Amino acid sequence: MTRRIYGVGVALMVLLVALIANLTYVQVLHADAIKNRPDNQRLTLAEYNYERGPILIGPNAVAKSVPTSGQLAYLRQYADGPRNVAITGFYSIIYGRTGLERQANAVLSGTDDRFLKDRLGQLFAGKTPRGGAVVTTINPAAQAAAEREMAGRPGAVVAIDPRTGAILALYSSPTFDPNGLASHDATKVQAYYNKLITDPAQPMLNRPLARTYPPGSTFKLVTAAAALSSGKYTPQSVVPGPAALPLPNSTHVLTNWFHTACGPNGKITLTLALDISCNTAFASIGMALGPDALRQQAENFGWGHSFAVPMVAAASGFAENPDMAQTAQSAIGQFDTTATALQMALVAAGIGNQGIVMNPYLIAEELAPDLSVVGRTQPSQFRRAISAGVAAQMTTMMVTVVDHGTATSMRIPGVEVGAKTGTAEVGPGGKPHAWMVGLAPANNPQVAVAVVIENGGGAAEISGNGLAGPVAHAVIQAVLK
């Protein structure tokens, strides 16, 4: 009997130790993970009893909480919601948080550890706790221009300050109204969410960050940068530019978009090849450099890296082990070459910032509930992509594309603008994507922009200059004004 009692005692002790260990794991070691789970409704319900802080674009709160007379004390409201939802995301009692509402939740909800002193002060003063504020880097005029010029066509717009990496515009089209998901009417929220997720146009997809596209001829900027950085080429180097280029060990013959040779006797300078976007010239250069040089140059601009702005962007891609034919196609932004709109804006920004790519960011400042500054983003360098000398050569070449080449829609009176167009093939039966990448002013760039319009937005005639160019032009003008 004594032995049985002893055995039961040991078993109970083991169970007690296991219980204590489990409680320690759940309440201490795993507490943050459980607290931050999107499906943790208890925490979300508690947050609705406090005033959530605003998200600011310029001086205006584009996301704020207003008091209600219902069971939930506050309702989240979005000014110009469809315009800014790629930035703010949404805050929903049912579907949780996205965008800055998620990434900056600790600040907005007031639970950030930096607010401890403020929370204690509110507690002792008998005041209801409040959240802090997030000040974005977005230029309101540039964001409005992106919305207006895209006019509902599917695609993405990104504008960046090359000197700092601050994101000046981040627009996704088509878009949706986050107010429909912030409602306290669960039936209406569910109906609206179901409508959005079943929409074939994918309005909930954050295209500037999450979607990768074939960059087409805008990738020729990367190929040109690799060529100049190799020391084997200058802007005046004469390169092959035949009307057609049979690709090695392939039945495919690469042609130019204008179906003729790029210059007399099938020869052209590197600068003029960029001006007229000569496919055969850049394919030839790509094969001469080899895939490793192209890949390394792309990685120096950010390919293969997932930038956190703080929302994490998809990594742009380059073929793993391309043969020579595939290398030729990769050099003109086709085959397995892919890029986000953010990545292509970073290419222009790196060129405009004397060859240095800065880490992109959306949050300028974080404010405590008393509006004191508790955090300010310090610009940081991602990588030197090219030398300052090559960057200067590239900028001059991009200016000639606007002044004499394929990007004439980017001209702004009194301002030197550099740019590169792109028309990216998407496969059999699909219409090409229209691209424009640019920077301005060329002598001291303050803005770099990338615009992509998916499948030409349904236009009969598709070109980067005619479709994406006017959007990029308007965004640049908005920033410079």
SEDO-493409 format. One record per residue (C-alpha): residue number from 1; z, x, y. Coordinates in nm, 3 decimals, padded with zeros to 5 digits. Each point is the difference from the previous one (the first is absolute). Layout:
[rodren NUM; [Z; X; Y]]
...
***
This chain:
[rodren 1; [00.000; 00.000; 00.000]]
[rodren 2; [00.096; 00.282; 00.236]]
[rodren 3; [-00.334; 00.169; -00.072]]
[rodren 4; [-00.190; -00.323; 00.084]]
[rodren 5; [00.190; -00.045; 00.326]]
[rodren 6; [-00.074; 00.364; 00.085]]
[rodren 7; [-00.370; -00.056; -00.075]]
[rodren 8; [-00.011; -00.311; 00.218]]
[rodren 9; [00.175; 00.192; 00.277]]
[rodren 10; [-00.252; 00.282; -00.017]]
[rodren 11; [-00.289; -00.248; 00.006]]
[rodren 12; [00.147; -00.176; 00.303]]
[rodren 13; [00.050; 00.334; 00.173]]
[rodren 14; [-00.363; 00.095; -00.067]]
[rodren 15; [-00.115; -00.336; 00.137]]
[rodren 16; [00.219; 00.043; 00.308]]
[rodren 17; [-00.141; 00.347; 00.065]]
[rodren 18; [-00.354; -00.136; -00.045]]
[rodren 19; [00.074; -00.285; 00.241]]
[rodren 20; [00.139; 00.237; 00.263]]
[rodren 21; [-00.299; 00.231; -00.044]]
[rodren 22; [-00.241; -00.290; 00.035]]
[rodren 23; [00.177; -00.134; 00.311]]
[rodren 24; [-00.003; 00.349; 00.151]]
[rodren 25; [-00.374; 00.031; -00.069]]
[rodren 26; [-00.085; -00.345; 00.136]]
[rodren 27; [00.230; -00.004; 00.303]]
[rodren 28; [-00.023; 00.366; 00.103]]
[rodren 29; [-00.287; 00.197; -00.150]]
[rodren 30; [-00.251; -00.285; -00.026]]
[rodren 31; [00.124; -00.212; 00.290]]
[rodren 32; [-00.278; 00.087; 00.247]]
[rodren 33; [-00.276; -00.065; -00.254]]
[rodren 34; [00.141; -00.344; -00.082]]
[rodren 35; [00.065; -00.082; 00.365]]
[rodren 36; [-00.356; 00.086; 00.101]]
[rodren 37; [-00.176; -00.187; -00.282]]
[rodren 38; [-00.258; -00.241; 00.149]]
[rodren 39; [00.135; -00.285; -00.216]]
[rodren 40; [00.359; 00.042; 00.120]]
[rodren 41; [00.021; -00.337; 00.171]]
[rodren 42; [00.376; 00.019; 00.059]]
[rodren 43; [-00.042; 00.288; 00.242]]
[rodren 44; [-00.297; -00.167; 00.168]]
[rodren 45; [00.193; -00.326; 00.048]]
[rodren 46; [00.286; 00.195; 00.155]]
[rodren 47; [-00.243; 00.170; 00.238]]
[rodren 48; [-00.113; -00.339; 00.133]]
[rodren 49; [00.349; -00.050; 00.145]]
[rodren 50; [-00.055; 00.290; 00.238]]
[rodren 51; [-00.253; 00.057; 00.276]]
[rodren 52; [-00.264; 00.234; -00.139]]
[rodren 53; [-00.127; 00.254; 00.252]]
[rodren 54; [-00.348; -00.007; 00.155]]
[rodren 55; [-00.314; 00.202; -00.068]]
[rodren 56; [-00.160; 00.107; 00.328]]
[rodren 57; [-00.360; 00.073; 00.091]]
[rodren 58; [00.008; 00.129; 00.353]]
[rodren 59; [00.270; -00.198; 00.186]]
[rodren 60; [-00.053; -00.314; -00.209]]
[rodren 61; [00.191; -00.112; -00.308]]
[rodren 62; [-00.273; -00.091; -00.250]]
[rodren 63; [00.265; -00.082; -00.262]]
[rodren 64; [00.334; -00.152; 00.092]]
[rodren 65; [00.267; -00.238; -00.131]]
[rodren 66; [00.082; -00.325; 00.176]]
[rodren 67; [00.305; -00.223; -00.065]]
[rodren 68; [-00.039; -00.325; -00.191]]
[rodren 69; [00.216; -00.303; -00.068]]
[rodren 70; [-00.066; 00.018; -00.375]]
[rodren 71; [00.188; 00.153; -00.289]]
[rodren 72; [-00.164; 00.335; 00.069]]
[rodren 73; [00.122; 00.110; 00.341]]
[rodren 74; [-00.314; 00.188; 00.108]]
[rodren 75; [-00.377; -00.038; -00.040]]
[rodren 76; [-00.237; 00.297; 00.016]]
[rodren 77; [-00.289; -00.053; 00.242]]
[rodren 78; [-00.312; 00.209; 00.057]]
[rodren 79; [-00.189; 00.011; 00.329]]
[rodren 80; [-00.371; 00.062; -00.059]]
[rodren 81; [00.089; 00.001; -00.369]]
[rodren 82; [-00.351; 00.033; -00.148]]
[rodren 83; [-00.083; 00.286; 00.237]]
[rodren 84; [00.302; 00.208; -00.092]]
[rodren 85; [00.085; -00.092; -00.359]]
[rodren 86; [-00.137; 00.329; -00.139]]
[rodren 87; [00.276; 00.163; 00.206]]
[rodren 88; [00.292; -00.242; -00.011]]
[rodren 89; [-00.054; -00.145; -00.346]]
[rodren 90; [00.205; -00.316; -00.058]]
[rodren 91; [00.363; -00.099; -00.066]]
[rodren 92; [00.027; -00.290; -00.244]]
[rodren 93; [00.295; -00.176; -00.161]]
[rodren 94; [-00.209; -00.037; -00.318]]
[rodren 95; [-00.236; 00.299; -00.010]]
[rodren 96; [00.214; 00.269; 00.160]]
[rodren 97; [-00.125; 00.259; 00.245]]
[rodren 98; [-00.317; 00.205; 00.058]]
[rodren 99; [-00.124; 00.242; 00.266]]
[rodren 100; [00.250; 00.121; 00.258]]
[rodren 101; [00.220; -00.297; -00.087]]
[rodren 102; [00.058; 00.176; -00.331]]
[rodren 103; [-00.025; 00.366; 00.091]]
[rodren 104; [00.229; -00.032; 00.304]]
[rodren 105; [00.227; -00.266; -00.149]]
[rodren 106; [00.321; 00.203; 00.038]]
[rodren 107; [-00.057; 00.023; 00.376]]
[rodren 108; [-00.119; -00.357; 00.047]]
[rodren 109; [00.280; -00.150; -00.210]]
[rodren 110; [00.266; 00.213; 00.168]]
[rodren 111; [00.116; 00.161; -00.327]]
[rodren 112; [-00.117; 00.351; 00.090]]
[rodren 113; [00.285; 00.252; -00.035]]
[rodren 114; [-00.070; 00.122; 00.353]]
[rodren 115; [00.120; -00.339; 00.127]]
[rodren 116; [00.351; 00.031; -00.147]]
[rodren 117; [00.166; 00.053; 00.338]]
[rodren 118; [-00.193; -00.292; 00.149]]
[rodren 119; [00.089; -00.227; -00.294]]
[rodren 120; [00.368; 00.085; 00.031]]
[rodren 121; [-00.015; -00.073; 00.373]]
[rodren 122; [-00.158; -00.339; -00.066]]
[rodren 123; [00.262; -00.075; -00.266]]
[rodren 124; [00.297; 00.080; 00.223]]
[rodren 125; [-00.157; -00.192; 00.289]]
[rodren 126; [-00.046; -00.304; -00.221]]
[rodren 127; [-00.377; 00.005; 00.048]]
[rodren 128; [-00.261; -00.091; -00.260]]
[rodren 129; [-00.173; 00.313; -00.135]]
[rodren 130; [-00.357; 00.058; 00.120]]
[rodren 131; [-00.287; 00.215; -00.117]]
[rodren 132; [-00.160; 00.291; 00.179]]
[rodren 133; [-00.355; 00.024; 00.134]]
[rodren 134; [-00.311; 00.190; -00.104]]
[rodren 135; [-00.240; 00.122; 00.268]]
[rodren 136; [-00.349; 00.063; -00.135]]
[rodren 137; [-00.265; 00.246; 00.115]]
[rodren 138; [-00.265; -00.273; 00.023]]
[rodren 139; [-00.207; -00.032; 00.319]]
[rodren 140; [-00.015; -00.378; 00.065]]
[rodren 141; [-00.342; 00.014; 00.166]]
[rodren 142; [-00.151; 00.203; -00.285]]
[rodren 143; [00.144; -00.236; -00.260]]
[rodren 144; [-00.138; -00.302; 00.186]]
[rodren 145; [-00.341; 00.167; 00.029]]
[rodren 146; [-00.007; 00.063; -00.375]]
[rodren 147; [00.075; -00.366; -00.072]]
[rodren 148; [-00.255; -00.126; 00.250]]
[rodren 149; [-00.286; 00.227; -00.106]]
[rodren 150; [00.049; -00.036; -00.375]]
[rodren 151; [-00.032; -00.376; 00.048]]
[rodren 152; [00.119; -00.081; -00.350]]
[rodren 153; [-00.242; 00.229; -00.181]]
[rodren 154; [00.163; 00.174; -00.298]]
[rodren 155; [00.104; 00.356; 00.066]]
[rodren 156; [00.249; 00.225; 00.173]]
[rodren 157; [00.068; 00.176; 00.330]]
[rodren 158; [00.228; 00.299; 00.058]]
[rodren 159; [00.053; 00.189; 00.326]]
[rodren 160; [00.220; 00.310; 00.029]]
[rodren 161; [00.119; 00.230; 00.276]]
[rodren 162; [-00.133; 00.333; -00.136]]
[rodren 163; [00.267; 00.200; 00.184]]
[rodren 164; [00.297; -00.170; -00.164]]
[rodren 165; [-00.116; -00.214; -00.294]]
[rodren 166; [00.126; -00.317; 00.171]]
[rodren 167; [-00.195; -00.301; -00.128]]
[rodren 168; [-00.145; -00.191; 00.295]]
[rodren 169; [-00.174; -00.279; -00.192]]
[rodren 170; [00.029; -00.122; -00.359]]
[rodren 171; [-00.200; -00.313; -00.067]]
[rodren 172; [-00.099; -00.167; -00.326]]
[rodren 173; [-00.263; -00.273; -00.027]]
[rodren 174; [00.000; -00.273; -00.117]]
[rodren 175; [00.361; -00.063; 00.088]]
[rodren 176; [00.265; -00.269; -00.033]]
[rodren 177; [00.291; -00.149; 00.193]]
[rodren 178; [00.340; 00.136; -00.110]]
[rodren 179; [00.168; -00.299; 00.164]]
[rodren 180; [-00.122; -00.207; -00.293]]
[rodren 181; [00.210; 00.211; -00.236]]
[rodren 182; [00.303; 00.028; 00.230]]
[rodren 183; [00.054; -00.377; 00.007]]
[rodren 184; [00.322; -00.146; -00.145]]
[rodren 185; [-00.201; -00.276; -00.169]]
[rodren 186; [-00.028; 00.135; -00.354]]
[rodren 187; [-00.273; -00.244; -00.104]]
[rodren 188; [-00.224; 00.096; 00.291]]
[rodren 189; [00.068; 00.372; -00.051]]
[rodren 190; [-00.095; -00.017; -00.368]]
[rodren 191; [-00.315; -00.199; 00.073]]
[rodren 192; [-00.111; 00.245; 00.269]]
[rodren 193; [00.077; 00.304; -00.219]]
[rodren 194; [-00.198; -00.144; -00.290]]
[rodren 195; [-00.291; -00.066; 00.234]]
[rodren 196; [00.008; 00.361; 00.121]]
[rodren 197; [00.022; 00.169; -00.339]]
[rodren 198; [-00.283; -00.208; -00.146]]
[rodren 199; [-00.230; 00.059; 00.298]]
[rodren 200; [-00.288; 00.223; -00.122]]
[rodren 201; [-00.013; 00.160; 00.347]]
[rodren 202; [00.345; 00.153; -00.069]]
[rodren 203; [00.156; -00.055; 00.343]]
[rodren 204; [00.335; 00.140; -00.119]]
[rodren 205; [-00.153; 00.340; -00.082]]
[rodren 206; [00.094; 00.260; 00.262]]
[rodren 207; [-00.348; 00.149; 00.013]]
[rodren 208; [00.059; 00.294; 00.240]]
[rodren 209; [00.263; 00.143; -00.235]]
[rodren 210; [-00.051; -00.147; -00.345]]
[rodren 211; [-00.377; -00.017; -00.054]]
[rodren 212; [-00.217; 00.303; -00.068]]
[rodren 213; [-00.374; -00.013; 00.067]]
[rodren 214; [-00.294; 00.235; -00.053]]
[rodren 215; [-00.012; 00.168; 00.343]]
[rodren 216; [-00.375; 00.059; -00.008]]
[rodren 217; [-00.137; 00.226; 00.270]]
[rodren 218; [00.330; 00.023; 00.190]]
[rodren 219; [00.100; 00.245; -00.277]]
[rodren 220; [-00.270; 00.234; 00.129]]
[rodren 221; [00.263; 00.103; 00.256]]
[rodren 222; [00.204; 00.143; -00.287]]
[rodren 223; [-00.306; 00.170; -00.152]]
[rodren 224; [-00.095; 00.147; 00.339]]
[rodren 225; [00.356; 00.123; 00.049]]
[rodren 226; [-00.008; 00.169; -00.343]]
[rodren 227; [-00.335; 00.162; 00.085]]
[rodren 228; [00.116; 00.137; 00.335]]
[rodren 229; [00.335; 00.112; -00.145]]
[rodren 230; [-00.176; 00.194; -00.276]]
[rodren 231; [-00.145; 00.242; 00.254]]
[rodren 232; [-00.344; -00.045; -00.154]]
[rodren 233; [-00.118; -00.256; 00.254]]
[rodren 234; [-00.003; -00.054; 00.375]]
[rodren 235; [-00.102; -00.314; 00.191]]
[rodren 236; [-00.342; 00.164; 00.047]]
[rodren 237; [-00.050; 00.095; -00.366]]
[rodren 238; [-00.329; -00.125; -00.142]]
[rodren 239; [00.051; -00.196; -00.321]]
[rodren 240; [-00.233; -00.182; -00.242]]
[rodren 241; [-00.078; -00.357; 00.097]]
[rodren 242; [-00.288; -00.123; -00.214]]
[rodren 243; [-00.111; -00.361; -00.025]]
[rodren 244; [00.122; -00.011; -00.360]]
[rodren 245; [00.238; 00.216; -00.198]]
[rodren 246; [-00.016; -00.011; -00.383]]
[rodren 247; [00.357; 00.043; -00.122]]
[rodren 248; [00.067; 00.266; -00.269]]
[rodren 249; [00.016; -00.117; -00.362]]
[rodren 250; [-00.059; -00.357; 00.116]]
[rodren 251; [-00.283; -00.246; 00.031]]
[rodren 252; [00.133; -00.109; 00.338]]
[rodren 253; [-00.186; 00.099; 00.316]]
[rodren 254; [00.199; -00.007; 00.323]]
[rodren 255; [-00.186; -00.121; 00.310]]
[rodren 256; [00.076; -00.039; 00.369]]
[rodren 257; [00.065; -00.336; 00.158]]
[rodren 258; [-00.316; 00.040; 00.211]]
[rodren 259; [-00.208; 00.102; -00.310]]
[rodren 260; [-00.153; 00.312; 00.155]]
[rodren 261; [00.092; 00.367; 00.032]]
[rodren 262; [00.277; 00.078; 00.248]]
[rodren 263; [-00.203; 00.261; 00.185]]
[rodren 264; [-00.321; 00.205; 00.001]]
[rodren 265; [-00.075; 00.152; -00.341]]
[rodren 266; [00.311; -00.170; -00.135]]
[rodren 267; [00.235; 00.220; 00.206]]
[rodren 268; [00.263; -00.097; 00.260]]
[rodren 269; [00.302; 00.149; 00.177]]
[rodren 270; [00.348; -00.105; -00.107]]
[rodren 271; [00.063; -00.166; 00.339]]
[rodren 272; [-00.319; -00.206; -00.017]]
[rodren 273; [00.072; -00.088; -00.363]]
[rodren 274; [00.327; -00.160; 00.115]]
[rodren 275; [-00.177; -00.165; 00.295]]
[rodren 276; [-00.246; -00.187; -00.220]]
[rodren 277; [00.229; -00.017; -00.306]]
[rodren 278; [-00.236; 00.188; -00.231]]
[rodren 279; [00.100; -00.073; -00.361]]
[rodren 280; [-00.205; 00.273; -00.162]]
[rodren 281; [00.138; 00.268; 00.234]]
[rodren 282; [00.366; -00.081; -00.068]]
[rodren 283; [-00.063; -00.045; -00.372]]
[rodren 284; [-00.158; 00.347; -00.006]]
[rodren 285; [00.293; 00.146; 00.194]]
[rodren 286; [00.246; -00.168; -00.237]]
[rodren 287; [-00.168; 00.153; -00.303]]
[rodren 288; [-00.012; 00.343; 00.166]]
[rodren 289; [00.372; -00.014; 00.083]]
[rodren 290; [00.100; -00.147; -00.335]]
[rodren 291; [00.245; -00.280; -00.086]]
[rodren 292; [00.314; 00.214; 00.032]]
[rodren 293; [-00.071; 00.084; 00.364]]
[rodren 294; [-00.072; -00.364; 00.083]]
[rodren 295; [00.313; -00.118; -00.179]]
[rodren 296; [00.220; 00.258; 00.173]]
[rodren 297; [-00.138; -00.095; 00.340]]
[rodren 298; [00.057; -00.368; -00.072]]
[rodren 299; [00.356; 00.070; -00.111]]
[rodren 300; [00.063; 00.194; 00.320]]
[rodren 301; [-00.085; -00.319; 00.190]]
[rodren 302; [00.230; -00.207; -00.225]]
[rodren 303; [-00.196; -00.101; -00.311]]
[rodren 304; [00.228; -00.045; -00.299]]
[rodren 305; [00.307; -00.056; 00.221]]
[rodren 306; [00.176; -00.334; 00.046]]
[rodren 307; [00.106; -00.014; 00.364]]
[rodren 308; [00.313; -00.206; 00.077]]
[rodren 309; [-00.030; -00.156; 00.345]]
[rodren 310; [00.266; -00.122; -00.118]]
[rodren 311; [-00.200; -00.242; -00.224]]
[rodren 312; [-00.155; 00.222; -00.267]]
[rodren 313; [-00.378; 00.028; 00.021]]
[rodren 314; [-00.229; 00.040; -00.300]]
[rodren 315; [-00.120; 00.354; -00.068]]
[rodren 316; [-00.367; 00.068; 00.068]]
[rodren 317; [-00.194; 00.142; -00.293]]
[rodren 318; [-00.251; 00.271; -00.087]]
[rodren 319; [-00.169; 00.049; -00.340]]
[rodren 320; [00.197; 00.208; -00.249]]
[rodren 321; [-00.271; 00.209; -00.168]]
[rodren 322; [-00.338; -00.094; 00.146]]
[rodren 323; [-00.318; 00.165; -00.116]]
[rodren 324; [-00.256; 00.116; 00.257]]
[rodren 325; [-00.171; -00.338; 00.029]]
[rodren 326; [00.335; -00.171; 00.048]]
[rodren 327; [00.105; 00.269; 00.248]]
[rodren 328; [-00.311; -00.072; 00.206]]
[rodren 329; [00.088; -00.368; 00.011]]
[rodren 330; [00.366; 00.075; 00.073]]
[rodren 331; [-00.102; 00.213; 00.299]]
[rodren 332; [-00.155; -00.307; 00.166]]
[rodren 333; [00.299; -00.224; -00.075]]
[rodren 334; [-00.128; -00.167; -00.315]]
[rodren 335; [00.065; 00.031; -00.377]]
[rodren 336; [00.382; 00.001; -00.044]]
[rodren 337; [00.086; 00.092; 00.360]]
[rodren 338; [00.232; -00.264; 00.149]]
[rodren 339; [00.199; -00.027; 00.322]]
[rodren 340; [00.229; -00.239; 00.183]]
[rodren 341; [-00.071; -00.086; 00.362]]
[rodren 342; [00.322; 00.190; 00.080]]
[rodren 343; [-00.138; 00.312; -00.169]]
[rodren 344; [-00.328; -00.008; 00.191]]
[rodren 345; [00.190; -00.043; 00.329]]
[rodren 346; [00.201; 00.309; -00.098]]
[rodren 347; [-00.321; 00.199; -00.049]]
[rodren 348; [-00.107; -00.077; 00.357]]
[rodren 349; [00.354; 00.058; 00.124]]
[rodren 350; [00.024; 00.338; -00.171]]
[rodren 351; [-00.329; 00.111; 00.155]]
[rodren 352; [00.118; -00.124; 00.341]]
[rodren 353; [00.337; 00.176; -00.030]]
[rodren 354; [-00.147; 00.351; -00.028]]
[rodren 355; [-00.011; -00.023; -00.378]]
[rodren 356; [00.357; -00.117; -00.063]]
[rodren 357; [00.062; -00.330; -00.180]]
[rodren 358; [00.324; -00.164; 00.110]]
[rodren 359; [00.201; -00.232; -00.223]]
[rodren 360; [-00.081; -00.360; 00.100]]
[rodren 361; [00.290; -00.229; 00.098]]
[rodren 362; [00.061; -00.354; 00.125]]
[rodren 363; [00.360; 00.010; 00.121]]
[rodren 364; [00.059; 00.162; 00.338]]
[rodren 365; [00.370; -00.082; 00.038]]
[rodren 366; [00.285; -00.177; -00.178]]
[rodren 367; [00.257; -00.174; 00.218]]
[rodren 368; [00.356; -00.106; -00.074]]
[rodren 369; [00.104; -00.361; 00.078]]
[rodren 370; [00.123; 00.122; 00.341]]
[rodren 371; [-00.356; 00.140; 00.057]]
[rodren 372; [00.114; 00.363; -00.011]]
[rodren 373; [-00.250; 00.230; -00.170]]
[rodren 374; [00.120; 00.106; -00.346]]
[rodren 375; [-00.329; 00.143; -00.125]]
[rodren 376; [-00.319; 00.135; 00.151]]
[rodren 377; [-00.295; 00.123; -00.206]]
[rodren 378; [-00.081; 00.362; 00.064]]
[rodren 379; [-00.370; 00.076; -00.055]]
[rodren 380; [-00.051; 00.229; -00.298]]
[rodren 381; [-00.290; 00.202; -00.135]]
[rodren 382; [-00.150; -00.096; -00.335]]
[rodren 383; [-00.238; 00.291; -00.037]]
[rodren 384; [-00.250; 00.217; 00.182]]
[rodren 385; [-00.330; -00.133; -00.129]]
[rodren 386; [-00.234; 00.237; 00.185]]
[rodren 387; [00.030; 00.278; 00.255]]
[rodren 388; [00.003; -00.078; 00.370]]
[rodren 389; [-00.342; 00.164; 00.028]]
[rodren 390; [-00.153; -00.218; -00.271]]
[rodren 391; [00.165; -00.306; 00.157]]
[rodren 392; [-00.167; 00.081; 00.332]]
[rodren 393; [-00.337; 00.038; -00.172]]
[rodren 394; [00.050; -00.329; -00.186]]
[rodren 395; [00.095; -00.183; 00.321]]
[rodren 396; [-00.314; 00.123; 00.175]]
[rodren 397; [-00.211; -00.107; -00.297]]
[rodren 398; [00.160; -00.346; 00.001]]
[rodren 399; [-00.078; -00.038; 00.370]]
[rodren 400; [-00.368; 00.066; -00.069]]
[rodren 401; [00.007; -00.279; -00.262]]
[rodren 402; [00.099; -00.240; 00.280]]
[rodren 403; [-00.228; 00.147; 00.267]]
[rodren 404; [-00.311; 00.057; -00.212]]
[rodren 405; [00.061; -00.124; -00.353]]
[rodren 406; [00.103; -00.303; -00.203]]
[rodren 407; [00.317; -00.103; 00.191]]
[rodren 408; [-00.145; -00.117; 00.331]]
[rodren 409; [00.218; -00.313; 00.006]]
[rodren 410; [00.300; 00.226; 00.062]]
[rodren 411; [-00.116; 00.115; 00.343]]
[rodren 412; [00.249; -00.060; 00.283]]
[rodren 413; [-00.113; 00.078; 00.357]]
[rodren 414; [00.190; 00.296; 00.138]]
[rodren 415; [00.166; 00.083; -00.333]]
[rodren 416; [-00.120; 00.245; -00.264]]
[rodren 417; [00.037; -00.165; -00.340]]
[rodren 418; [-00.045; 00.161; -00.342]]
[rodren 419; [-00.079; -00.210; -00.306]]
[rodren 420; [-00.159; -00.030; -00.342]]
[rodren 421; [-00.159; -00.306; -00.157]]
[rodren 422; [00.001; -00.097; -00.365]]
[rodren 423; [-00.174; -00.251; -00.223]]
[rodren 424; [00.163; 00.017; -00.341]]
[rodren 425; [-00.174; -00.131; -00.311]]
[rodren 426; [00.224; -00.207; -00.226]]
[rodren 427; [-00.208; -00.035; -00.317]]
[rodren 428; [-00.275; -00.227; -00.132]]
[rodren 429; [-00.019; -00.336; 00.174]]
[rodren 430; [00.264; 00.080; 00.261]]
[rodren 431; [-00.068; 00.037; 00.369]]
[rodren 432; [00.108; 00.331; 00.157]]
[rodren 433; [00.318; 00.048; 00.203]]
[rodren 434; [-00.052; 00.085; 00.368]]
[rodren 435; [00.214; 00.286; 00.141]]
[rodren 436; [00.067; 00.163; 00.334]]
[rodren 437; [00.236; 00.291; 00.061]]
[rodren 438; [00.055; 00.134; 00.350]]
[rodren 439; [00.217; 00.181; 00.254]]
[rodren 440; [00.029; 00.008; 00.381]]
[rodren 441; [00.002; 00.158; 00.251]]
[rodren 442; [-00.165; 00.291; -00.176]]
[rodren 443; [00.149; 00.267; 00.228]]
[rodren 444; [00.357; -00.125; -00.058]]
[rodren 445; [00.007; -00.274; -00.266]]
[rodren 446; [00.259; -00.273; 00.055]]
[rodren 447; [-00.123; -00.235; -00.271]]
[rodren 448; [-00.171; 00.026; -00.337]]
[rodren 449; [-00.128; -00.313; -00.168]]
[rodren 450; [-00.146; -00.113; -00.331]]
[rodren 451; [-00.162; -00.338; -00.063]]
[rodren 452; [-00.141; -00.133; -00.325]]
[rodren 453; [-00.169; -00.339; -00.042]]
[rodren 454; [-00.028; -00.098; -00.364]]
[rodren 455; [-00.350; -00.079; -00.126]]
[rodren 456; [-00.123; -00.003; 00.357]]
[rodren 457; [00.196; -00.317; 00.074]]
[rodren 458; [-00.289; -00.199; -00.144]]
[rodren 459; [-00.250; 00.128; 00.258]]
[rodren 460; [-00.367; 00.012; -00.097]]
[rodren 461; [-00.047; 00.351; 00.140]]
[rodren 462; [00.287; 00.239; -00.071]]
[rodren 463; [00.074; 00.318; 00.193]]
[rodren 464; [00.318; 00.172; 00.108]]
[rodren 465; [-00.137; 00.032; 00.353]]
[rodren 466; [-00.088; -00.367; 00.037]]
[rodren 467; [00.301; -00.158; -00.175]]
[rodren 468; [00.301; 00.232; -00.003]]
[rodren 469; [-00.095; 00.185; 00.318]]
[rodren 470; [00.074; -00.281; 00.248]]
[rodren 471; [00.345; -00.050; -00.156]]
[rodren 472; [00.089; 00.369; 00.026]]
[rodren 473; [-00.143; 00.012; 00.353]]
[rodren 474; [00.221; -00.288; 00.113]]
[rodren 475; [00.314; 00.148; -00.154]]
[rodren 476; [-00.061; 00.339; 00.163]]
[rodren 477; [-00.059; -00.162; 00.338]]
[rodren 478; [00.320; -00.202; -00.034]]
[rodren 479; [00.203; 00.316; -00.064]]
[rodren 480; [-00.160; 00.201; 00.281]]
[rodren 481; [00.057; -00.278; 00.252]]
***
